[in-house]
Amino acid sequence: MGLTVVLVGCGEPDMSDLKEYINRINQRENPQVDPIPAITLVPPVVYNQNHLRDPFRPISGNEENQNTTAQIVLDPACGTPPDIIYRNRYGLEKMPLDSLTMVGTLAGGSGDLQVVLEDTEGLTHVVKVGDFVGQHYGRVEYITQAKVEITELRQDDRGCWREQPAQIVLPEPGR
């Protein structure tokens, strides 16, 4: 009985419908395909970093790095500039204060409040007292539930450095 099933499967099936379908396909016109566009060669760009500081070596005090130090123009009567202007600036220190929005506060492990600030890209940053924010060497001095008080360091028209208070206030609901 098993042998008869195998023999039935080996019989010649009727493939006339398949042959007819293949003939119809072969009679169709080939669609017009646009030729592949020529590849335009882009000239290579030579990157020369020889004049730049090695990023894996510490910054020494006598190197000029315009990205991290202020342009210092001083009146001799002003004295020496504060050391804070020579430090590297990161993250929120590169953003103007008016571009930061207070979102809320968090209670730290020691009970101190930390403020949550949102930048223009919608990213949130947790900041504590003593952290630096803003482009004018702002230092967070005091945090409450409704605002964060900051002391900025700005140059006046003579080049003297002056402390200036600033604050970021928690917006009212619905604004």
Buried (B, 14 or more C-beta within 10 A) or exposed (E): EEEEEEEEEEEEEEEEEEEEEEEEEEEEEEEEEEEEEEEEEEEEEEEEEEEEEEEEEEBEEEEEEEEBBBEEEBEEEBEEBEEEBBEEBEEBBEBEBEBBBBBEBEEEEEEEBBBBBBBEEEEEBEBBBEBBBBBBBBBBBEBEEEBBBBBBBBBEEEBBBEEEEBBBEBEEEEE
